[in-house]
């Protein structure tokens, strides 16, 4: 396939710790069975996901990395600011016609960016990184959910934490496209449809993978959201609620910040020798980072290898993690542009819905319904 326009040419680190990394890599090479690649199918592997291996190697070389773990107090203030911004915009647009440039441009430029920010705030909070108290994290996640218009924070947490513990595991990782999606959407038109409506796929797909028990936190999420929506409409108009919901839709559609959904785990480079993870030496890395400016708006979610390696490190300290263990990340393929990712995903016939690594076994369901449960 043509060389990816979004993946950088990697450089060779000259750090003193490289030897330790190579020893782990050599060990992984001798134990790792080959990757199974079939045409028009997912990349099936029988190896363990790479993040646990790299995390252990980083801790061995840089034991001080564990000091980066723990809540980030700034998160709650950012959540309050963005929620306030969205409520203000909804109030201002209460009498603006839905089918107008002012309404749609505000929803796309401000609303979608703000709600994508809130999606990723909830992502941070799902790892208990806003407060030390698990219950406080659940409550602020419900608060961050308000401008999204539809309750989802309570359900997101167990599915997302299972994604971490069961990366690529068929039947557990709800981030993976289903076989039905792979059949019907693996074309240019299908991929364009997927990118336009991907927020709906991420919202609906999990219930077809497995169902989580309905608990008190789910009830609280729904109750608070419904009450908020009713009060908003009573005090303003339906247009205010339409603005919030449209903002959520656009946040997961053809929006620059939405590129992270595809950039994180889809495989853009199919040449095994050019796409090896130097840490595990598996033929194709499963996670890709992005170090561009849009991280400022998205809680550094672009540093996705770093996040999967250390889910207990908050967004504000992921750059420090990267710098501390730079020799472990310098060789990994990464994306240069989220806009470029969407463009290539749609138009490149060699990249599609099946370009994901899958496993038949491993992993477990986590992050369930107990408000006192702590899962990294």
C-alpha positions in Angstrom: 0.0 0.0 0.0 1.1 3.6 -0.3 3.1 5.0 2.6 0.8 6.5 5.2 0.7 10.3 5.1 0.0 10.4 8.8 2.7 8.1 10.2 6.1 9.6 10.9 9.4 7.9 10.1 10.7 6.8 13.5 14.2 7.5 14.8 16.6 5.3 16.7 17.1 6.4 20.3 20.6 6.6 21.7 19.7 6.4 25.3 21.6 4.3 27.9 18.4 2.3 28.7 18.0 1.0 25.1 19.8 -2.2 26.1 17.2 -3.0 28.7 14.5 -2.4 26.1 16.1 -4.7 23.5 16.4 -7.5 26.0 12.7 -7.4 26.6 12.1 -7.2 22.9 14.3 -10.3 22.2 12.5 -12.2 24.9 9.1 -11.3 23.3 10.3 -12.3 19.9 11.2 -15.8 20.9 7.9 -16.4 22.6 5.5 -14.6 20.2 3.7 -16.7 17.5 3.3 -15.0 14.1 0.4 -12.7 13.4 -2.4 -14.3 11.3 -3.3 -12.0 8.4 -6.1 -13.0 6.0 -7.5 -10.9 3.2 -10.7 -9.1 4.1 -10.4 -10.1 7.7 -9.1 -8.6 11.0 -5.5 -9.0 12.1 -5.7 -12.0 14.4 -3.0 -12.4 17.0 -2.2 -14.9 19.7 0.1 -12.6 21.7 -0.6 -10.6 24.8 -1.5 -7.0 24.2 1.8 -4.9 24.3 1.0 -2.3 26.9 1.5 -4.5 30.0 4.9 -5.6 28.7 6.0 -2.0 28.0 4.7 -0.8 31.3 6.7 -3.4 33.2 9.8 -2.5 31.2 9.4 1.2 31.8 8.9 0.7 35.6 12.0 -1.4 35.7 14.1 1.3 34.0 12.3 4.3 35.4 10.8 3.3 38.8 10.0 7.0 39.5 7.3 6.9 36.8 4.8 5.7 39.4 5.0 9.1 41.0 3.1 10.5 38.0 0.0 8.4 38.9 -3.0 9.9 40.7 -5.8 12.5 40.3 -5.4 15.8 38.6 -7.2 18.6 40.6 -7.4 20.8 37.5 -9.8 18.5 35.8 -12.9 19.4 37.8 -12.3 23.1 37.1 -12.0 22.5 33.4 -15.2 20.4 33.4 -17.1 23.2 35.2 -15.8 25.8 32.7 -16.8 23.8 29.6 -20.2 22.8 31.0 -20.8 26.5 31.7 -19.7 27.4 28.2 -22.1 25.0 26.6 -25.1 26.1 28.7 -24.3 29.7 27.8 -24.2 28.9 24.1 -27.5 26.9 24.4 -29.1 29.9 26.2 -27.9 32.4 23.5 -29.2 30.1 20.7 -32.6 29.5 22.2 -34.4 31.6 19.6 -32.0 30.9 16.7 -33.5 28.8 13.9 -32.2 25.3 13.8 -31.6 25.4 10.0 -29.4 28.5 10.0 -25.6 29.1 9.5 -25.3 30.7 13.0 -26.8 27.6 14.7 -24.7 25.0 12.7 -21.4 26.9 12.8 -21.7 27.5 16.5 -22.6 23.8 17.1 -19.6 22.7 14.9 -16.9 25.1 15.9 -17.7 25.6 19.6 -20.3 23.0 20.5 -18.6 20.0 18.9 -15.2 20.9 20.3 -16.6 21.5 23.8 -18.6 18.2 23.8 -15.6 16.3 22.5 -13.7 17.8 25.4 -16.4 16.6 27.8 -16.4 13.1 26.2 -12.7 13.0 27.0 -13.2 14.5 30.5 -15.6 11.6 31.2 -12.9 9.3 29.8 -10.4 10.7 32.3 -12.9 10.5 35.1 -13.6 6.8 34.3 -10.1 6.1 35.5 -10.8 7.9 38.8 -8.5 10.8 37.8 -10.5 13.8 38.9 -10.9 12.9 42.6 -9.5 10.3 44.9 -13.0 9.3 45.9 -14.6 6.9 43.4 -18.0 8.2 44.3 -16.9 11.8 43.6 -15.6 10.7 40.2 -19.0 9.2 39.4 -20.8 12.4 40.4 -18.6 14.7 38.4 -18.9 12.4 35.4 -22.7 12.8 35.6 -22.2 16.6 35.8 -19.8 16.5 32.7 -22.5 14.6 30.9 -25.1 17.4 31.1 -24.3 19.3 27.9 -24.0 16.1 26.0 -27.8 15.9 26.3 -28.1 12.1 26.5 -27.0 10.0 29.6 -24.0 7.8 28.9 -21.3 8.4 31.5 -22.3 5.5 33.8 -22.4 3.0 30.9 -19.2 4.3 29.3 -17.0 3.5 32.3 -17.3 -0.3 32.4 -17.0 -0.6 28.7 -14.0 1.6 28.5 -12.1 -0.1 31.4 -12.9 -3.5 29.8 -11.3 -2.1 26.6 -8.1 -1.5 28.6 -8.1 -4.9 30.2 -9.3 -6.7 27.1 -7.7 -4.8 24.2 -8.6 -6.5 21.0 -10.4 -9.4 22.6 -13.3 -10.4 20.4 -16.6 -10.3 22.4 -15.2 -8.0 25.1 -13.5 -5.0 23.5 -16.5 -2.8 22.5 -14.1 -0.5 20.6 -13.7 -3.1 17.9 -15.9 -3.0 14.8 -18.4 -5.9 14.7 -18.3 -8.5 11.9 -21.5 -6.9 10.5 -19.8 -3.5 10.3 -16.8 -5.1 8.6 -19.1 -6.6 5.9 -21.3 -3.6 5.2 -18.9 -0.7 5.8 -15.6 -1.8 4.4 -15.8 0.4 1.3 -15.2 4.1 0.5 -18.9 4.9 0.8 -19.3 2.7 3.9 -16.2 4.3 5.6 -17.5 7.7 4.8 -20.9 6.8 6.4 -19.1 5.4 9.4 -17.0 8.5 9.9 -20.1 10.7 9.6 -22.1 8.7 12.1 -19.4 7.1 14.2 -20.7 8.6 17.4 -23.9 6.5 16.9 -21.8 3.4 16.4 -19.8 4.0 19.6 -23.1 4.6 21.5 -25.0 1.6 20.2 -22.3 -1.0 19.4 -21.5 -1.9 23.1 -25.0 -3.3 23.8 -24.5 -5.8 21.0 -21.1 -6.9 22.4 -22.3 -7.6 26.0 -24.6 -5.9 28.5 -23.6 -4.4 31.8 -26.0 -4.6 34.8 -28.2 -1.6 35.4 -27.3 -0.1 38.8 -27.9 2.9 40.9 -25.3 5.0 39.2 -27.0 4.3 35.8 -30.3 5.4 37.3 -28.7 8.6 38.8 -27.1 9.4 35.4 -30.5 9.0 33.6 -32.5 10.9 36.2 -30.1 13.9 36.5 -29.8 14.1 32.7 -33.6 14.0 32.1 -34.2 16.6 34.8 -31.5 18.8 33.3 -33.0 18.5 29.8 -36.5 19.3 31.0 -35.4 22.4 33.0 -33.3 23.6 30.1 -36.2 23.4 27.7 -38.6 25.0 30.3 -36.3 27.9 30.9 -35.2 28.4 27.3 -36.6 26.4 24.4 -36.3 23.2 22.5 -33.6 24.8 20.3 -31.3 25.0 23.3 -31.5 21.2 23.7 -31.2 20.7 20.0 -27.9 22.7 20.1 -26.5 20.4 22.8 -27.5 17.2 21.0 -26.3 18.5 17.6 -23.0 19.4 19.3 -22.6 15.8 20.5 -23.4 14.4 17.1 -20.9 16.7 15.3 -18.3 16.0 18.0 -18.3 12.3 16.8 -18.7 13.0 13.1 -16.5 14.8 10.5 -14.8 17.0 13.0 -11.0 17.4 13.4 -11.1 16.2 17.1 -13.1 13.1 16.1 -10.1 11.8 14.3 -8.8 10.4 17.5 -11.5 7.7 17.5 -9.9 6.2 14.4 -6.3 7.2 15.0 -6.0 5.3 18.3 -6.2 1.7 17.2 -6.8 1.3 13.5 -3.9 -0.1 11.5 -2.7 2.2 8.7 0.6 0.5 7.8 0.3 -3.1 6.6 4.0 -3.8 5.9 5.0 -6.0 8.9 8.8 -5.2 8.8 8.0 -1.4 8.7 5.4 -1.6 11.4 6.9 -3.6 14.2 6.5 -2.4 17.8 10.2 -2.3 18.9 9.1 -3.1 22.5 7.3 -6.4 21.9 8.6 -7.0 18.3 5.1 -8.0 17.3 4.4 -7.5 13.6 1.9 -4.6 13.9 1.5 -2.2 16.8 -2.1 -1.9 18.1 -2.1 1.6 19.5 -0.9 4.8 17.9 -0.1 8.2 19.4 -0.6 11.7 18.1 1.5 14.6 19.5 -0.1 17.6 17.7 -1.9 20.7 18.8 -5.4 19.3 19.1 -4.2 17.5 22.3 -4.7 20.9 24.0 -8.5 20.6 23.5 -8.8 16.8 24.2 -7.1 16.0 27.5 -3.9 14.8 25.7 -5.8 11.7 24.4 -3.5 11.7 21.4 -0.8 10.3 23.7 -2.6 7.1 23.5 0.3 4.6 23.8 1.3 6.4 27.0 -2.3 6.3 28.2 -2.7 2.6 27.6 0.7 1.9 29.2 -0.2 3.9 32.3 -4.0 4.4 32.6 -3.5 5.8 36.2 -1.4 8.7 34.9 -3.7 11.7 34.3 -3.8 13.8 31.1 -1.7 16.6 32.5 1.2 14.3 33.2 1.2 12.2 30.0 3.7 14.6 28.4 6.0 14.1 31.4 5.6 10.3 31.0 6.5 10.6 27.4 9.7 12.6 28.1 10.7 10.4 31.0 10.5 7.2 29.0 11.1 8.7 25.6 13.4 5.8 24.4 10.3 3.5 24.7 8.1 5.7 22.5 10.5 7.3 19.9 10.4 4.2 17.6 6.7 3.7 17.6 4.6 4.7 14.5 2.5 7.7 15.3 0.0 10.0 13.5 0.8 13.5 12.3 -2.8 14.7 11.8 -6.3 13.6 12.9 -7.8 15.3 9.9 -5.3 13.3 7.7 -6.4 10.2 9.6 -10.0 10.6 8.6 -9.2 11.5 5.0 -6.9 8.5 4.6 -9.3 6.1 6.4 -12.1 7.0 4.0 -10.1 7.2 0.7 -7.3 4.6 1.1 -8.7 1.3 -0.2 -6.0 -0.6 1.8 -7.3 0.8 5.1 -10.7 -0.1 6.4 -13.0 -1.5 9.1 -11.0 -4.7 9.4 -7.7 -3.0 10.0 -7.8 -3.8 13.7 -5.9 -6.4 15.8 -8.2 -9.0 17.3 -7.7 -11.8 19.9 -9.9 -14.8 20.5 -9.0 -15.1 24.2 -7.8 -13.2 27.2 -9.0 -10.1 29.0 -11.9 -9.7 31.5 -14.8 -7.5 32.2 -14.0 -4.7 34.7 -15.0 -1.3 35.9 -18.4 -2.4 36.9 -21.2 -0.9 38.8 -19.8 -0.6 42.3 -19.3 3.0 43.2 -16.4 2.1 45.5 -14.5 0.1 42.9 -11.2 1.5 41.7 -9.9 0.3 38.3 -6.8 1.8 36.6 
